Amino acid sequence: MTDKVFICIQCGQEFAWTEDEQEYYIQQGLKPPLRCWLCRSAVAAAKKDKFRGQLKTPQKKDKKDS
């Protein structure tokens, strides 16, 4: 196997799919990547972001005197 060059569907830049990556994808039964590693990282980070870029401010609790 040789390295293959793909074009990222998100940013349009070329990226290499190395022999080692190809072997790993085959062993895991995965399809070839469509995005470069930077765009894949950005997509993964966005999936983990539960607030989707919005900040939630904590609500103040009233202190009760005992």
C-alpha positions in Angstrom: 0.0 0.0 0.0 1.1 3.5 -0.6 0.0 6.8 0.9 -3.1 8.3 -0.7 -4.0 11.9 -1.0 -7.6 13.1 -0.4 -9.3 16.5 -0.4 -11.1 17.4 2.8 -14.8 17.9 2.2 -15.0 20.7 4.8 -11.9 22.9 4.2 -10.9 21.8 0.7 -7.2 21.1 1.6 -5.3 18.0 0.6 -4.3 15.6 3.3 -2.4 12.3 3.2 -3.8 9.0 4.3 -0.7 7.1 5.4 -0.2 3.3 5.0 -0.4 2.9 8.8 -3.7 4.8 8.9 -5.0 2.7 6.0 -4.1 -0.6 7.8 -5.8 0.6 11.0 -9.0 1.6 9.2 -9.1 -1.8 7.4 -8.6 -3.6 10.7 -11.4 -1.6 12.4 -13.7 -1.9 9.4 -13.9 1.9 8.9 -14.4 3.8 5.8 -11.7 6.2 4.5 -11.7 9.6 6.1 -13.5 12.5 4.3 -12.0 15.3 6.4 -8.5 16.2 7.3 -7.3 15.7 10.9 -7.9 19.3 11.8 -11.5 19.3 10.6 -12.1 15.9 12.3 -10.8 17.3 15.5 -13.1 20.3 15.2 -16.1 18.1 14.5 -15.3 15.9 17.5 -14.9 18.9 19.8 -18.2 20.3 18.6 -20.0 17.0 19.4 -18.6 17.2 22.9 -19.8 20.8 23.4 -23.1 20.5 25.1 -23.8 24.2 25.1 -23.1 24.7 21.4 -21.0 27.7 22.0 -23.4 29.4 24.4 -22.3 30.3 27.9 -24.5 29.5 30.8 -24.1 31.6 33.8 -24.7 30.0 37.2 -27.7 31.2 39.0 -27.2 33.0 42.3 -28.6 31.2 45.3 -30.2 33.3 48.1 -28.5 32.9 51.4 -30.9 32.1 54.2 -30.1 33.1 57.7 -30.2 30.2 60.2 
